Amino acid sequence: YSATLVEHFLNPRNAGLMREPDGVGADEYDGCGDLTRVFLRVREGRVSEVRVQTYGCGPTIAAASATSERVIGRAVTELVNLEAQEVQDAVDGLPDDRKHAADVVAGAVRAAARDVLRRHEEGAR
């Protein structure tokens, strides 16, 4: 594992719940039960705050932490297309048997971004 991955696993960033988030999303890997839940607060279309809850292996915890730092300040419309490769890049790569960590985290971010947009659309009606 990379030094970046180990650092994020030992000292996860943005971990926990968020009161009254603008969007929530989750994804799970059936192979081992890893689960990531992402909470987003959005201001003017951009992520102003993020919190993550992750249950699973060290790489999934680290990937959620590293990705949480990368999404702050980004447009929600951009995050609906977040690719697993960007999550892998955030932890300087993952071994083949742990690439599911990137899939789970990217899926949770995409789901949270879609939830923000859905809520915004419903509020505009």
QUICORVEN-V114136 format. One record per residue. N is the residue number from 1. SS is DSSP state (H for helix, E for strand, C for the rest). PHI is phi in whole degrees, 0 to 359 (* if undefined). D_LAST is the distance of its C-alpha to the last C-alpha in Angstrom with 2 decimals. Layout:
# QUICORVEN-V114136
n:ss:phi:d_last
N:SS:PHI:D_LAST
N:SS:PHI:D_LAST
This chain:
# QUICORVEN-V114136
n:ss:phi:d_last
1:C:*:47.86
2:C:286:47.12
3:H:298:47.67
4:H:296:43.96
5:H:299:43.02
6:H:299:45.63
7:H:299:44.53
8:H:290:40.87
9:H:291:42.10
10:H:287:44.45
11:C:226:42.06
12:C:297:38.46
13:C:263:35.87
14:C:58:32.50
15:E:279:33.34
16:C:128:31.66
17:C:266:28.49
18:C:225:25.65
19:C:283:24.08
20:C:48:20.31
21:C:289:19.80
22:C:277:16.68
23:E:197:17.72
24:E:225:20.56
25:E:214:22.42
26:E:218:25.81
27:E:211:28.41
28:E:218:31.84
29:C:253:35.09
30:C:295:36.72
31:C:300:40.11
32:C:224:40.65
33:C:87:37.63
34:C:302:36.44
35:E:221:32.93
36:E:231:30.72
37:E:239:27.55
38:E:239:25.64
39:E:244:23.47
40:E:239:21.69
41:E:247:20.75
42:E:235:19.04
43:E:229:19.32
44:C:53:18.35
45:C:82:17.72
46:E:238:21.13
47:E:291:22.61
48:E:257:24.26
49:E:205:25.60
50:E:219:26.30
51:E:226:28.11
52:E:228:29.66
53:E:238:31.38
54:E:226:33.85
55:E:237:36.32
56:C:155:38.91
57:C:288:41.57
58:H:306:42.38
59:H:299:40.99
60:H:290:37.54
61:H:299:37.59
62:H:295:38.80
63:H:296:36.29
64:H:295:33.35
65:H:297:34.92
66:H:296:35.69
67:H:292:32.33
68:H:301:30.55
69:H:290:32.47
70:H:285:31.59
71:H:273:27.79
72:C:297:27.63
73:C:91:26.57
74:C:269:25.23
75:E:291:21.93
76:H:300:19.64
77:H:298:19.23
78:H:285:23.04
79:H:286:23.34
80:C:294:21.63
81:C:244:24.95
82:C:302:27.36
83:C:264:30.68
84:H:301:33.23
85:H:299:35.82
86:H:295:34.19
87:H:294:34.38
88:H:301:38.02
89:H:298:38.70
90:H:296:37.39
91:C:249:40.26
92:C:58:42.74
93:C:98:42.75
94:C:226:43.02
95:C:296:45.84
96:H:307:45.18
97:H:281:45.19
98:H:234:42.44
99:C:296:40.02
100:H:300:37.73
101:H:301:36.90
102:H:292:35.12
103:H:296:33.26
104:H:296:32.02
105:H:293:30.93
106:H:299:29.25
107:H:297:27.40
108:H:292:26.17
109:H:295:24.98
110:H:300:23.15
111:H:296:21.49
112:H:295:20.46
113:H:296:19.07
114:H:297:17.02
115:H:295:15.75
116:H:302:14.74
117:H:294:12.81
118:H:297:11.15
119:H:297:10.23
120:H:296:9.01
121:H:297:6.80
122:H:294:5.47
123:H:290:5.48
124:H:279:3.82
125:C:282:0.00
